[in-house]
Amino acid sequence: MPIVAALLSVAGLAGVAVVAPILTARRAAWATPVVYGASLVLAAILLMCALLALLGGSAFQGGVHLPVGLPWIGAYFVLDPLSAAFLIIVDFGAMVASFYAIGYGAHEEEPGRVLPFYPAFLAGMNLVVLSADAFSFLVAWEFMSLSSWALVMAHHHDAENRRAGYVYLLMASFGTLMLLLAFGLLAGPDGGYAFSAIRTAEHVPWLTGLVLVLMLLGAGSKAGLVPLHVWLPLAHPAAPSHVSALMSGVMTKVAIYGFIRVVFDLAGEPAWWWAVLVLILGAGSAVLGVLHAVLQRDLKRLLAYSTVENIGIIFIGLGLGLAFKTNDMVGAAALAVTASIFHAFNHSLFKSLLFFGAGNVLTGSGERDIEKLGGLVHRMPETAYLFLGGCLAISALPPLNGFVSEWLILQAILLSPDLPQWALRFLVPASGAMLALAAALAAACFVRAFGITFLSRPRSPAAETAHEVSRWQVRAMYALLAVCLVAGVFPGPFLDALSPVSQMLVAGAMPKQPILPHLSIIPISESRSSYSGFLVFFFIMMASWAAIRVIHNFASRAVRRAPPWDCGFPDASPVTQYTADSFAQPIRRVFGPIAFRAKVSQTMPAPGDMAPASLTLSLRDLIWEFIYAPIESAVLYAAERLNILQFLTIRSYLSLVFAALVLLLVLVATWA
């Protein structure tokens, strides 16, 4: 049975995590390839189990009950269409990351701080998706959080990394607390913590509404939903690049799985206002995430903020699914949910590809500040063109996969006029406008990221001496780009594979996608709209071929390399080139005063003074300033006031304990 094989593979990952410290303690050179190779094999087995469960039907699905965990409850695990779909996302990402890490890990200065926690992290993510009771889910969730926290702290000598680990741990603990409360409300006083018991229990509307809010706080904080995203831009740059790829491309999808499992599967029928809440948070995340990304100089932080944007897009799709489901618009709900899960899969591909590219840049040059790079296309050509492919995919340009899923979400938005609630009829088109704005800003963001990093002339000695990285790292990127292209050109089989998932969540599915009629995909019906990634790809290839033939046949065959035009100043300094800040300036001037309270101050020297003029830019993070900073101040204030408790006498302590006991007895008596 696939579920048994999957659990044995998870146990195997845990076993590798136990053995890894022994290997690293001996400082064996083969410890890195052994650990990552074993992780790759076990992730491949898990991927096969998930594919069997999703494509093979009910014969390969099922669950098991193990006598571990809480007494008289045990642990339930299940492999159904939803868990299989997300298990594919987890384990395909894990396979490629493990392959990449065989090369990238050779440069790790302290492998003993990474190797034991890497397979543990993979085991935790798999176990979350397989769990079918609240206790197992929360234990696996916490295991996933703690192992990823250890990976964030791998390079703890850097003060910035320690702060990232601290913030991540706080947010992870907060998220787990919210999930604990959500499952507690769903289980009720009878204590039916198995998902099958929760699914069949009766819940009053106000309670399920409260569960939605708790899930948005708990799963949203792990996914990176605004305003709970503050740990992402800190933790992702701190972790090793293959771990950053997993955290950004895969772990955030595990959080989305948790949200979908509870809200769509366990909480019962939704209310229409649920969609309002999810759409507002999704649209806000999409636009604020990409605005932050446009202004970043740190390449990995830029990618982290871009993840916030894509999580927002996924939640827009989920919000649409809730809106259509509550109004019995089954076809539209199936389209929205399928598009959302397909975008989650696509994001795991191109975000891992981009983080691998950032890891290559960091390995080859030692820099991740794009202002200090430039010209890498000549020194790292394969990384440059593979990174460009990731930029095209994440910018939702056809024929790559990012375009297909965002186009499907827009098609779902076009069905909103049939919604009866006036709030949704206003909010859904507004979300579509925000989605379009986010897509345009994302394109600008990645034109800037690629152009400043790889084109032009090197701006630092690190960029001048950069070199291409190992074949392991480059081949992993080739694999991801190939899947991005296949999913963009032939999306039909991917959408058909997700039909059991939408059938399970909203009791409907998208039309079965035709194979031959121009290899197109049909969201609702052929009369409304269709898209053929194959025809777009064919047109692009033929147009490119024609352009090449025209140039070679009618232009000079001579090849000449020359420096770019230097405005009449030969050998000008590379720092006079168009910079990342210059590129972002128009966007900053339009959105900066509102989103970041951006202010530019100039200091001009007095006439005759030879001192240089200076220009200072200040940007404020309003979410941190108005939400987290007051909480931090309140906690510090309370801690200072409560500090007196550690200096009391024994008599005072005994009095406090007695008063607490009396208070608890009164509460219990009142509750009973």
C-alpha angles and dihedrals in degrees: 000000000000093000091058092047090048093052091047089052090051088051087050091054089051089050091052088051090054094048096044096078090055091053094046092046089062089051089228113176090220094057092091098051091041095053095043092041092053090047090051093052094047092046088051090054090050090049091053091050090051093048090050091050094047100041101027097059130223093330089074097039129083145105142254134213116216123195094234133103123033117019114262091007108065124179126296124204127182139183108204129150094276096048090043092054093052092040087060090053092048098046100039087053090046092051095051093042091051091050090049092047093058086072100028093047091061087074094051110121095201108030090166089070093051111031099063094048099043098072089038089056091051091048091051094051092048092047092053091055093046097045117109102182132059096243095052091043094053094044091050091045091053091045089053091049096048095046091049089047089055089053091050088053093049091109095039095153088083111083091214090057092050090053090048090053092048094051091044092051092050093049092044091052090048091051093049091050091053091049091048090054092046094053090043090057093046094049094048127193092311091066103226097164098165112102090234090058093045091049094056097040122105114245128187115236096246091054095051089047089054089048089055091054091048092049091050088053096042104037092027092059091053093043094049101247114170124284091021094055099093095110095056100070089046102043102040096059090045096056124075110273098253089050090048088054091052094045093048101034102033115015092055087055090054087057090050088050089055091050093049093044093055103033100039101028112026108026097063127223113003126228118234093244090064088072091052092056095045094045093050093050092044095049092044091050092049095054100035092045095054093042089057090046093053091059099047124109096186106086096212093045089051089055091047092055089046087059089058088056093051093046086055090053091051091050090050087058092047091048089053089049091054092046093052094040094054089052095047093246092145099173094049092045091052090050093050096046093045091049091049095051091043089053089050088055092045093048091053088057104047096034091054088047091053094045089050088052090051089049090052091051090049092048095044099043107014089231133104097172102103091206087067095048133065134133094047092133088079095046100035103026099159093048090047096054093041090050088049089055089054090049091053092048096049091045088061095241118158138276092029125089099258091067094053097055094043090047090053091051089051089050089054090050089055089062093061098096088078092062112109099211113088092212092058093044088057098037100047096058088044088054088050090054091049089049091052091048091050091050092052093048091047090056090051091046094055095041084058094044094050097037097049094041103043108018134062122029127321113269098197141028088253090061092044092056098039117133138194117268134233123303091245091063095045095046092052088056091049089054093051094047090049091054090046089055095045092048089049098045098038105026095148098087090047091053092046089052089057093054094095089052095053089042089056095046105038103011093245143077141208116263113278105268116243117239104204112028095097088310088270130160122230118205099192110342136344091243092062104044145321137181130208114201089182093058091047090049091047091050092049092049094047093046090049091048091049092049091050092048093048092050094047095044100043105026132065116286091213115115117211128177118202137159117263119268108289100198090247094302107107118208093014115179115269088231089073089068124108103282135206091256091050090052093050095044098092092050091045091052092052101042103016099082091054104034101034106013085239116197129184118201124188128205114200120188119235118265108283093020110121094202113120121255116246135211121201125196120197123192123184124209097221095188092056092041098050102032113024101029093057090048090050091050092049092050092049091047092050092045091053092049094046092047088088089071093075092060099054126119123253090255091055092048091051090049091052092049091049092049091049090050092051091048092051092048090051091050092049092048091049093047092049 
